[in-house]
Amino acid sequence: MTPAISGRERVPGLDTLRFFCALWVVFAHIPPFPTNQFLGKDSLLELALRGVLKNLFCGPAAVTVFFVISGFCIHFPQRNGRPLAWGAFYAQRFIRIGIPFAVAVTIGYLAGLKGLQIGWESFRIGAEHRQEAEQAASILWSLVAEMTYYALYPSLLWASRRIQWKGVFLLSILGALAVLATDPRARFFPHFGNSLTPILGLPSWLLGVFLAEAFHQFKDGTVSRPAIWAWRLGVIGSASALQALFFHPPSFFSYVGYPWTLQFYAVLAFFWLQREIQWWRQNPPVPVFEWLGGWSYSIYLFHVAAPPTVGWLMQSLGRPALPPLALALLRNLMVFPLCYLFARVVEFPSWTLARRVGSRLRESATKGG
């Protein structure tokens, strides 16, 4: 969700990874294959395939990877002690992410799209408000967390120069544990609402900061094709296993919630992303995937509008009877033109405005200094 690195040294492949993470979220929210419609409901083959497909696309795991990549991208320009122009930083980051966020939420309320609505109830704190806070957070909880990390980053950077990043990371773990201790049986990540959920995701985001700090140590390493695919399959398989445990916990342990398991998954993502960075430095990424990843923020943010749009089109055309599989595929295919339109109209102009404002603020700070 964080835009590509804008510093002097570009890290190839991150947009590709960002695109596939967004795609995983899309498939988690809009299942592409209604198996019970073309294999026979509850047949042995249908049950097996349904189990695989329902657990294959773990959206919360993809969001965790987004967090690690975000921390990496935000800290990358400052990894060598470069001073932070905090005014330009705030302007660029919040214009870049904030304008599309505000436009999408406005559309969500005007069009009645629950997935693009974020109620004030999502910020309420207290055990008695958790259910309504979780529901009101919608899919936008991760973007609230991102904006929280942007707001905190200058302070985190300041703290790291006094207690080092290890000290900041330790404090973030203690903070996450303190939140989890108030309800250890929490199942969903946004269970604690938009006020406290960012605390749960901060250790994952800071792992991205560590990845940027270690960049000079591993950037020139090599990784073989079999090794990178072993890592990729391991990351996907681990995410699927977490989702399977989430929905089907073992009898001896009645809950396996994402607020716990995704903390460990972030560590796996940290080591995997090291290999991905090495791989893409040796092997140029596919241009189309880099292009798609360049507007993956719009895909992540606006994809929930695709099913209602398809429904509106079907109604406008007299509701033609489509087979369930065709309808499911159409909903997924609609994501791309719809989200690209949103990117062209909203996200891309936000990039341009963010760069211009940030550049002017840096120039003013330089002249003032």
C-alpha positions in Angstrom: 0.0 0.0 0.0 3.0 2.3 0.5 4.1 3.8 -2.8 7.4 2.7 -4.4 10.6 4.0 -2.8 11.4 7.5 -4.1 15.0 7.6 -2.9 18.1 7.5 -5.1 18.3 3.7 -5.1 15.2 1.9 -6.3 14.5 -1.6 -5.1 12.9 -3.6 -8.0 10.2 -6.2 -7.4 8.4 -4.5 -4.5 5.6 -3.3 -6.7 5.2 -6.9 -8.0 5.0 -8.2 -4.5 2.5 -5.5 -3.6 0.3 -6.4 -6.5 0.2 -10.1 -5.6 -0.6 -9.2 -2.0 -3.5 -7.0 -3.1 -4.7 -9.9 -5.4 -4.6 -12.2 -2.4 -6.8 -9.8 -0.5 -9.2 -9.5 -3.5 -9.6 -13.2 -3.7 -10.1 -13.5 0.0 -13.0 -11.0 -0.2 -14.4 -12.0 -3.6 -14.0 -15.8 -3.9 -13.4 -16.6 -7.6 -14.5 -20.3 -7.6 -17.9 -21.3 -6.2 -17.0 -25.0 -6.1 -20.4 -26.3 -4.9 -22.1 -25.0 -8.1 -20.1 -27.1 -10.6 -18.8 -30.1 -8.6 -22.0 -31.1 -6.7 -22.6 -29.8 -3.3 -20.9 -31.8 -0.5 -19.4 -34.3 -2.9 -16.0 -35.6 -1.7 -14.1 -33.8 -4.5 -16.1 -30.6 -3.8 -15.3 -30.7 -0.1 -11.6 -31.2 -0.8 -11.4 -28.4 -3.3 -13.5 -26.1 -1.2 -11.2 -26.7 1.7 -8.2 -25.8 -0.4 -9.7 -22.7 -2.0 -11.2 -21.3 1.2 -7.8 -21.5 2.9 -5.6 -20.6 0.0 -6.2 -16.9 0.0 -5.4 -15.6 3.5 -6.1 -11.8 3.3 -4.8 -11.0 6.8 -1.5 -12.6 6.0 -1.2 -10.5 2.9 -1.9 -7.4 4.9 1.0 -8.4 7.3 3.3 -8.6 4.3 2.1 -5.1 3.3 3.0 -3.8 6.8 6.6 -5.2 6.5 7.0 -3.8 3.0 5.6 -0.4 4.2 8.1 -0.2 7.1 10.9 -1.0 4.6 9.9 1.7 2.1 9.3 4.4 4.7 12.6 3.9 6.4 14.7 3.1 3.3 15.7 6.7 2.6 16.7 7.3 6.2 18.5 3.9 6.7 22.0 5.5 6.6 21.2 8.3 9.0 19.9 10.8 6.5 18.0 13.5 8.2 14.2 13.5 7.8 12.4 16.5 6.5 9.4 15.8 8.6 7.2 18.6 7.1 7.7 17.2 3.6 7.4 13.6 4.9 4.0 14.3 6.5 2.7 16.2 3.5 3.7 13.6 1.0 2.5 10.6 2.9 -0.8 11.9 4.0 -1.7 13.5 0.7 -0.7 10.3 -1.1 -2.7 8.0 1.0 -5.3 10.4 2.6 -7.0 11.8 -0.5 -7.8 8.4 -2.1 -8.9 7.2 1.4 -11.2 10.2 1.9 -12.7 9.9 -1.6 -13.3 6.1 -1.3 -15.0 6.5 2.1 -17.2 9.3 0.7 -18.2 7.0 -2.2 -18.8 4.3 0.4 -21.3 6.3 2.3 -23.0 7.8 -0.8 -23.3 4.4 -2.5 -24.1 2.5 0.7 -21.0 0.2 0.4 -20.3 -1.2 3.9 -16.8 -2.2 3.0 -15.9 1.5 2.4 -17.5 2.9 5.5 -15.7 3.6 8.7 -17.7 4.6 11.7 -16.7 6.5 14.7 -17.6 3.4 16.7 -14.4 1.8 15.4 -12.3 4.1 17.5 -14.1 3.3 20.8 -12.0 1.6 23.5 -13.2 -0.9 26.1 -14.4 -4.5 26.2 -18.0 -3.4 26.0 -17.4 -1.7 22.6 -15.2 -4.3 20.9 -17.8 -6.0 18.8 -19.1 -2.8 17.3 -15.6 -1.4 17.0 -14.5 -4.5 15.0 -17.5 -4.3 12.7 -17.2 -0.6 12.1 -13.5 -0.9 11.3 -14.4 -2.6 7.9 -11.5 -3.4 5.6 -10.1 0.1 6.2 -8.5 -0.8 9.6 -5.2 -1.6 7.9 -5.1 1.8 6.3 -5.8 3.5 9.6 -2.9 1.5 11.0 -0.7 2.7 8.1 -1.5 6.3 8.7 -0.8 5.8 12.4 2.7 4.5 11.5 3.3 7.4 9.2 2.3 9.8 12.0 4.6 8.0 14.5 7.6 7.5 12.3 9.4 10.8 13.0 9.1 10.1 16.8 10.1 6.4 16.3 13.2 7.6 14.3 14.0 10.1 17.1 13.7 7.3 19.7 15.8 4.9 17.6 18.8 7.3 17.8 18.6 7.1 21.6 17.6 3.5 22.4 18.3 2.0 19.0 15.7 0.2 16.8 16.0 -2.9 19.0 14.7 -0.9 22.0 11.9 0.6 19.9 11.0 -2.9 18.7 11.0 -4.3 22.2 8.7 -1.6 23.4 6.3 -2.3 20.4 6.2 -6.0 21.4 5.3 -5.0 25.0 2.6 -2.7 23.7 1.1 -5.4 21.5 1.2 -7.9 24.4 -0.5 -5.4 26.7 -3.3 -5.0 24.2 -3.6 -8.8 23.6 -3.7 -9.3 27.4 -7.0 -7.5 27.6 -8.6 -10.2 25.5 -6.3 -13.1 24.6 -9.1 -15.0 22.8 -9.4 -12.3 20.1 -9.8 -13.9 16.7 -9.7 -11.0 14.2 -6.9 -8.5 13.9 -9.2 -5.4 14.1 -11.0 -6.9 17.2 -9.7 -4.0 19.4 -10.9 -1.3 17.1 -9.0 1.4 15.2 -7.6 3.0 18.3 -5.7 -0.1 19.5 -5.3 -2.3 16.5 -2.3 -0.3 15.1 -0.4 -1.2 18.3 -0.8 -4.9 17.3 0.6 -4.3 13.8 3.5 -2.1 14.8 6.0 -4.9 15.5 5.3 -6.2 11.9 5.8 -2.7 10.5 9.0 -2.3 12.4 10.4 -5.5 11.0 10.3 -3.7 7.7 12.4 -1.0 9.3 14.9 -3.7 10.3 14.9 -5.0 6.8 15.8 -1.5 5.5 18.6 -1.2 8.1 20.0 -4.6 7.1 19.8 -3.9 3.3 23.5 -3.2 2.8 24.3 -6.6 4.4 22.1 -8.8 2.1 21.4 -6.7 -1.0 24.1 -8.3 -3.1 23.4 -11.9 -2.0 22.3 -14.5 -4.5 19.3 -16.8 -4.4 18.6 -19.7 -6.8 15.3 -20.2 -8.6 14.5 -23.4 -6.6 15.2 -21.6 -3.4 13.0 -18.6 -4.1 10.1 -20.8 -5.1 10.6 -22.8 -2.0 10.3 -19.6 0.0 7.3 -18.5 -1.9 5.4 -21.7 -1.5 6.4 -21.8 2.1 5.0 -18.4 2.7 1.8 -19.2 0.9 1.5 -22.5 2.6 2.1 -21.0 6.0 -0.6 -18.4 5.4 -3.0 -21.1 4.4 -2.2 -23.1 7.5 -2.9 -20.1 9.7 -6.2 -19.6 8.0 -7.1 -23.3 8.4 -6.2 -23.1 12.1 -8.2 -19.9 12.4 -11.4 -21.6 11.1 -10.7 -25.1 12.4 -8.7 -24.9 15.7 -7.6 -28.2 17.3 -9.8 -29.5 20.1 -7.0 -29.1 22.7 -6.6 -25.4 21.9 -10.0 -23.7 21.2 -8.7 -20.5 19.6 -5.9 -19.6 17.3 -6.5 -15.9 16.6 -4.8 -13.7 14.0 -3.6 -11.2 16.5 -1.2 -13.9 17.8 -0.4 -15.9 14.7 0.3 -13.0 12.4 3.0 -11.8 14.7 5.0 -14.9 13.9 4.1 -14.8 10.3 5.6 -11.3 10.0 9.0 -12.8 11.1 8.7 -15.4 8.3 7.8 -12.5 5.9 10.9 -10.6 7.0 13.3 -13.4 6.0 11.3 -14.2 2.8 11.4 -10.5 1.7 15.2 -10.6 2.1 15.3 -13.3 -0.5 12.8 -11.6 -2.8 14.9 -8.4 -2.8 18.0 -10.4 -3.7 16.1 -12.3 -6.4 14.7 -9.2 -8.1 18.1 -7.6 -8.1 19.4 -10.5 -10.2 16.2 -11.0 -12.3 14.3 -8.0 -13.6 10.7 -8.2 -12.7 7.9 -8.6 -15.3 6.9 -5.0 -16.3 3.2 -5.6 -16.3 3.3 -6.8 -12.7 5.4 -3.8 -11.7 2.8 -1.6 -13.4 -0.1 -3.3 -11.7 1.7 -3.0 -8.4 2.1 0.7 -9.0 -1.6 1.2 -8.4 -2.2 -1.7 -6.0 -3.3 0.8 -3.4 -6.4 1.5 -5.5 -6.9 -2.3 -5.9 -6.7 -2.8 -2.2 -8.8 0.2 -1.3 -11.6 0.0 -3.9 -11.9 -3.7 -4.9 -15.0 -4.1 -2.6 -16.9 -1.9 -5.0 -16.7 -4.5 -7.8 -19.5 -6.9 -6.7 -22.1 -4.1 -6.3 -21.0 -2.7 -9.7 -21.5 -6.1 -11.3 -24.9 -6.3 -9.6 -25.9 -2.9 -10.9 -24.8 -3.8 -14.5 -26.8 -7.1 -14.3 -29.8 -5.2 -13.2 -29.4 -2.6 -15.9 -29.2 -5.4 -18.5 -32.3 -7.0 -17.2 -30.5 -9.4 -14.8 -29.3 -12.0 -17.4 -29.0 -15.5 -15.8 -25.2 -16.2 -15.5 -23.8 -19.4 -14.2 -22.4 -18.9 -10.7 -18.8 -19.5 -11.9 -19.2 -16.9 -14.6 -20.7 -14.4 -12.2 -17.9 -15.0 -9.7 -15.2 -14.5 -12.4 -17.0 -11.4 -13.6 -16.9 -9.9 -10.1 -13.2 -10.5 -10.0 -12.5 -9.2 -13.4 -14.5 -6.0 -12.7 -11.9 -5.2 -10.0 -9.3 -4.2 -12.5 -11.1 -1.7 -14.7 -13.0 -0.2 -11.8 -9.9 0.2 -9.6 -7.8 1.5 -12.5 -10.4 4.1 -13.1 -10.2 5.1 -9.5 -6.4 5.2 -9.7 -6.5 7.4 -12.8 -9.0 9.8 -11.4 -8.0 9.9 -7.7 -4.8 8.1 -6.9 -2.4 9.3 -9.6 -3.4 13.0 -9.2 -2.7 12.5 -5.4 0.8 11.2 -6.3 1.5 14.3 -8.3 0.1 16.7 -5.7 2.1 14.9 -2.9 5.3 15.1 -4.8 4.9 18.8 -5.6 3.9 19.8 -2.1 6.8 17.7 -0.6 9.3 19.2 -3.1 8.2 22.7 -2.2 8.4 22.1 1.5 11.9 20.6 1.2 13.0 23.6 -0.9 11.6 26.0 1.7 13.3 24.1 4.5 16.6 24.2 2.7 16.3 28.0 2.0 15.3 28.6 5.6 18.2 26.6 6.8 
